[in-house]
Amino acid sequence: MTTDISSRPERIALAEIDAHALIRDRASISPEALEELEGSVLRHGLRMPVEVYEIEGQDEGVRYGLISGLRRLTVFRRLHERTGRPEFASIPAFVRAPGSIAAAMAAMVEENEIRAEISPYERGRIAMLARDNGFFPTIEEAVEKLYPGASSQKRSRLRALARLAEEVEGYLTAPELLSQAQALRLARACQAGFGDLIRATLAESDMTEPAGQWRNLQPILAEAEAMARVEAVPSRPGRPRRVLRPRRGITVRREMTRDGWVLRFTGREATGELIELVMDEIERWLRVG
């Protein structure tokens, strides 16, 4: 996938390396992992060089894009900023020659699959981002090229996770904390048409703590899974409606609970007066005799 320009590592100035020349599959770096690696570097030096590729036409001293070694590069930058020691102003690096940006991305994903704990969500998200940035025309091709050694079952999961990222990116506080089982439950609910309801629930809630967000989604997941267990009943197009926005300033969500159904009204116009009008209409509609 890549070839060496240099068979031995060379020292490259930190200022010459763009850590974000490629879309990274890691959404965040664990502070604990950085502290652990920093201690190892101080005690024993850097055991494994980073990998970079040469960028053409770059200005302002940036010559290389990072392929692998984001944590290692981050640690060197932290140490140099904190200590000012000259040995941390540059980092040992292999210079690679990928055939294209897409090939460099595939190399980065391959390296992280081997060395790093990349979450299920992050694995799918990188395929979505690669498609969105024009490196691959479709999510299917992105998964195929970024994970060439994956089994057909794993590629199917990765496609589902990429579709999940399409639906909920920016709505979950820390999607990288989702287990594979949790992420796939969400992916199946989105595939069943619950994406809009999931987004509305997350957007309209004050809960930003990951465990609380997950609890808020449980009724939606239960309804999606209950629907999957029964034979689909033909209905009119666009039905059932799970989110209604009749006018600006109000959202109505339909949610299944253990005891029945809830219509949840949110937004600045969701006032007590409005609810009284809704109750009047329900009473009129359901009144017998």
Summary of the structure (lengths in Angstrom):
residues: 289
radius of gyration: 24.7
end to end distance: 76.0
largest distance: 89.1
contacts: 812
relative contact order: 0.09
helix: 52%
strand: 15%
